[in-house]
Every structure is written in structure tokens, then in C-alpha cells.
């Protein structure tokens, strides 16, 4: 009775989670087989050295906040960007503003001409800039927020750079290789929403079911071995009595 119950439990749960286990293994194989440097398009990063910040001419964050008349700033970060030094000020969740760190003036978004110039300067390779698209909100694959320019290059990997529409920085790099990798990565973590959450309920439930398959497998193995040992002892006893 125990063997039949454990066998049925093992069989049906294994059938339910078997496809996802295949996805885990296949996703793990893809992720370990592909060089992460190429997935990140590091071979297409031009060796650009950020300009040194001349702190003697940079306004303190407090002065910029005072000039802008802001209140409730929760975070301030000074960046060396293609546009020069910029203060990035955050006001609560999702609220950001950019200011010239030398003049203290609020800066507008870069022009399409600027974005083209910055994208070409940041790129290394045989490809050429084939397309430049402005997004008021970054596409999900960029995995950043806010307005961006998407610069697409015509190299074999179809590399895309996502540039901040305010600072001109390359925030993320994508390619067909990254998209292939990311497809199997999403299967591996069972999360197709585009975020990096490893603790969502689906993967926890399927992992628990998979553990059940493993544990019932050990029980079945133990029962089978015990039966085989008993049969071996009976055979030895029968042979000795003959």
C-alpha cells in the first residue's frame, strides 16, 4: 500500500513539474555556455574615460537645491556625463530632476543630434548607427526607468544602446544574443514579467513540488532496495537448504 501511494504521488507530481525541470536545466546550460561578457555587449563598449570632475567649479548639492527652490530632496548624486557634470536630485519615489553642476540650472533633454553623437562615441565595432528612437518611458528590456533614446546598430548582434535622455549616458546595452539569453533566463526563474524577482510564488511552489518528487524518489529507492535485499536473503537461504 505504501509503495503504491508513494509511486502514484511521485509519478503525477513528476509529470506536473517535469517540463519546468527541463526548463531549469536548459536555461542553466544556456546561461553557463554563453560568455556573459558577450551577452552584455562589452565587446562593443568604446574605451571612454569619464572627464575628471573639477570640484572647484562644481556647486554643492545644497546650493543647487536652494537655487531650484526644491524641498523634500531625498537623494543627490553627482555624475560625470557626456554633457559635463550633472546633479541628479531625487524627490521621493519616482521623482527626479537634473541640474547643471556648474551653473545650477535645470537641464532639458538632449536633442536627437546629441543622442546620435553620444551613441556613436560610446560604440565600438564594425556596425553603424542604423536607427535612433526616442522613448518617453524606457522599454521593459532596457530594465531602467525614465525617458531614453534607443540607438540600434547594424552589427551581426543587432546591438542596441539605451541612453538617458537627460545625461546622454548609456544606461544599458541589449542585443539579439542578450534577448536569446534572457528568454531562457526568464524560463529558468519562471518569471516572465521582466523583473529580477527570484521569490515569486510560482517558483516557490514548483520548487516545493520538485522537492517532493526527489523525496518520494528516495523513498521508492529505499523500498526497492529493501525488497531486493530480502529477496537476496531468501534466495541464499533456499540455496543453503537445497
Residue pairs with C-beta under 8 A, 6 or more apart in sequence:
2 223
3 220
3 223
6 216
6 219
6 220
6 223
7 220
9 212
9 216
10 213
10 216
10 217
10 219
10 220
13 209
13 212
13 213
13 216
14 213
16 209
17 206
17 209
17 210
17 213
20 190
20 206
20 210
21 210
23 184
23 187
23 188
23 190
24 187
24 188
26 184
26 187
27 184
27 185
27 187
27 188
27 189
28 188
30 180
30 181
30 184
30 185
31 181
31 184
31 185
31 188
34 177
34 181
37 43
38 157
38 177
39 175
39 177
39 178
39 181
40 173
40 178
41 157
41 159
41 173
41 174
41 175
41 177
41 178
43 124
43 125
44 123
44 124
44 125
44 127
44 153
44 155
44 157
44 159
44 173
45 122
45 124
45 173
46 121
46 122
46 123
46 124
47 124
48 121
48 122
50 80
51 80
51 84
52 80
53 78
53 80
53 85
54 85
57 102
58 78
58 85
58 101
58 102
59 67
59 87
59 101
59 102
59 103
59 104
61 73
61 76
61 78
61 87
61 89
63 104
64 76
64 87
64 89
64 99
64 101
64 104
65 73
65 76
65 89
67 104
68 89
68 97
68 99
68 104
68 106
70 89
70 91
70 97
72 91
72 92
73 89
73 90
73 91
74 90
74 91
74 92
75 89
75 90
76 87
76 88
76 89
76 90
77 87
77 88
78 85
78 86
78 87
78 88
78 101
79 85
79 86
79 87
79 88
79 167
79 169
81 164
81 167
81 168
81 169
82 118
82 121
82 167
82 168
82 169
83 107
83 110
83 114
83 167
83 168
84 100
84 101
84 102
85 100
85 101
85 102
86 98
86 99
86 100
86 101
86 107
86 166
86 167
87 98
87 99
87 100
87 101
88 96
88 97
88 98
88 167
89 96
89 97
89 98
89 99
90 96
91 97
94 145
96 146
97 106
98 106
98 107
98 166
98 167
99 105
99 106
99 107
100 106
100 107
107 166
109 147
109 165
109 166
110 118
110 149
110 163
110 165
110 166
110 167
110 168
112 132
112 134
112 149
114 168
115 132
115 134
115 149
115 151
115 163
115 165
115 168
116 129
116 132
116 151
118 163
118 168
118 170
119 129
119 132
119 149
119 151
119 161
119 163
119 170
120 129
122 161
122 163
122 170
123 129
123 151
123 153
123 159
123 161
125 153
125 155
125 159
126 155
127 153
127 154
127 155
127 156
127 159
128 153
128 154
129 151
129 152
129 153
130 152
130 153
130 154
131 150
131 151
131 152
132 149
132 150
132 151
132 152
133 149
133 150
133 152
134 147
134 148
134 149
134 150
134 165
135 147
135 148
135 149
135 150
136 147
137 145
137 146
137 147
138 144
138 145
138 146
138 147
138 148
138 162
138 171
139 150
139 162
140 194
141 174
141 179
141 182
141 194
142 148
142 150
142 162
142 171
142 172
142 174
143 172
143 194
143 196
144 162
144 171
144 172
146 164
146 165
146 166
147 164
147 165
147 166
148 162
148 163
148 164
148 165
148 171
149 162
149 163
149 165
150 160
150 161
150 162
150 163
151 160
151 161
151 162
151 163
152 158
152 159
152 160
153 159
153 160
153 161
157 175
157 176
157 177
158 175
158 176
159 173
159 174
159 175
160 173
160 174
160 175
161 170
161 172
161 173
162 170
162 171
162 172
162 173
162 174
163 169
163 170
163 171
164 171
186 192
186 194
189 198
189 203
190 200
190 202
190 203
190 206
191 197
191 198
191 200
191 202
191 203
